[in-house]
């Protein structure tokens, strides 16, 4: 019997990537909540697993050659789980290259830019004192819009992000793209992205992954102490 993977998690888009993958791949896992608003990501024991003090992270007790392994960075975790199970990583080298292109696109583009959009559009204006910065809001809102137009064009050519097959690239991008409203985007001119968002949102694995610890997700705008922890204001 497969030993459960230890998942270190909080219900954010990066966390959802991994719960979605674990559900889609049918892998058992134990949930270890890392309350990032309370600073639990700085716990010394967690830093041994994730030295960059970010979740998600995993420990697989049945890693390569049967020995345990810990992994941080959501993209690396997705690649590892896909190799481990032989699922959602394409059937050919060309398909794997396509998957990795779009996975890196998410890691280097959509995630950071959408994260900054959330910060400057939602969180910074609610800080004490408020930081309502029109230039920053426009900068990241516009860059997210550009990235989503790239995504919409790709999805006009293929059913899924990397081709006509579902992959870890979709699992990486969907959690961030599903929050398009909070990023002040529109789908009126992105019919292919809308079709894809709905299609993935109807998958059982995606629904189950998104629902993990959903009750822990709160409005950061209303939590001044969490803002201090997450935004480097705490001395």
ChimeraX attribute file (.defattr): number of C-alpha atoms within 10 A of each C-alpha:
attribute: neighborCount
match mode: 1-to-1
recipient: residues
	/A:1	3
	/A:2	9
	/A:3	12
	/A:4	15
	/A:5	20
	/A:6	17
	/A:7	25
	/A:8	24
	/A:9	25
	/A:10	23
	/A:11	25
	/A:12	17
	/A:13	20
	/A:14	22
	/A:15	22
	/A:16	27
	/A:17	28
	/A:18	27
	/A:19	27
	/A:20	27
	/A:21	24
	/A:22	22
	/A:23	18
	/A:24	20
	/A:25	17
	/A:26	11
	/A:27	15
	/A:28	14
	/A:29	18
	/A:30	13
	/A:31	17
	/A:32	14
	/A:33	17
	/A:34	22
	/A:35	17
	/A:36	19
	/A:37	19
	/A:38	14
	/A:39	15
	/A:40	17
	/A:41	23
	/A:42	16
	/A:43	11
	/A:44	12
	/A:45	11
	/A:46	18
	/A:47	14
	/A:48	11
	/A:49	20
	/A:50	21
	/A:51	14
	/A:52	13
	/A:53	19
	/A:54	21
	/A:55	26
	/A:56	29
	/A:57	24
	/A:58	25
	/A:59	20
	/A:60	19
	/A:61	16
	/A:62	15
	/A:63	14
	/A:64	10
	/A:65	6
	/A:66	9
	/A:67	9
	/A:68	12
	/A:69	13
	/A:70	17
	/A:71	16
	/A:72	19
	/A:73	16
	/A:74	21
	/A:75	19
	/A:76	13
	/A:77	20
	/A:78	24
	/A:79	17
	/A:80	14
	/A:81	20
	/A:82	19
	/A:83	12
	/A:84	13
	/A:85	12
	/A:86	12
	/A:87	16
	/A:88	23
	/A:89	25
	/A:90	20
	/A:91	11
	/A:92	9
	/A:93	10
	/A:94	10
	/A:95	17
	/A:96	15
	/A:97	14
	/A:98	17
	/A:99	25
	/A:100	19
	/A:101	14
	/A:102	20
	/A:103	26
	/A:104	14
	/A:105	16
	/A:106	23
	/A:107	18
	/A:108	11
	/A:109	16
	/A:110	24
	/A:111	20
	/A:112	15
	/A:113	22
	/A:114	24
	/A:115	17
	/A:116	20
	/A:117	24
	/A:118	20
	/A:119	20
	/A:120	24
	/A:121	23
	/A:122	19
	/A:123	21
	/A:124	19
	/A:125	15
	/A:126	19
	/A:127	18
	/A:128	10
	/A:129	8
	/A:130	10
	/A:131	13
	/A:132	16
	/A:133	12
	/A:134	10
	/A:135	10
	/A:136	15
	/A:137	20
	/A:138	14
	/A:139	14
	/A:140	22
	/A:141	21
	/A:142	17
	/A:143	16
	/A:144	26
	/A:145	20
	/A:146	13
	/A:147	17
	/A:148	20
	/A:149	17
	/A:150	14
	/A:151	20
	/A:152	22
	/A:153	16
	/A:154	17
	/A:155	22
	/A:156	17
	/A:157	13
	/A:158	14
	/A:159	16
	/A:160	21
	/A:161	28
	/A:162	26
	/A:163	16
	/A:164	12
	/A:165	16
	/A:166	18
	/A:167	24
	/A:168	28
	/A:169	26
	/A:170	22
	/A:171	23
	/A:172	29
	/A:173	23
	/A:174	23
	/A:175	23
	/A:176	21
	/A:177	23
	/A:178	17
	/A:179	14
	/A:180	17
	/A:181	10
	/A:182	13
	/A:183	26
	/A:184	16
	/A:185	15
	/A:186	12
	/A:187	16
	/A:188	8
	/A:189	10
	/A:190	17
	/A:191	14
	/A:192	20
	/A:193	26
	/A:194	17
	/A:195	16
	/A:196	19
	/A:197	17
	/A:198	11
	/A:199	12
	/A:200	18
	/A:201	16
	/A:202	11
	/A:203	12
	/A:204	13
	/A:205	19
	/A:206	22
	/A:207	17
	/A:208	15
	/A:209	22
	/A:210	22
	/A:211	14
	/A:212	18
	/A:213	13
	/A:214	12
	/A:215	8
	/A:216	11
	/A:217	12
	/A:218	11
	/A:219	8
	/A:220	17
	/A:221	15
	/A:222	12
	/A:223	14
	/A:224	14
	/A:225	14
	/A:226	19
	/A:227	21
	/A:228	17
	/A:229	16
	/A:230	15
	/A:231	13
	/A:232	9
	/A:233	10
	/A:234	10
	/A:235	5
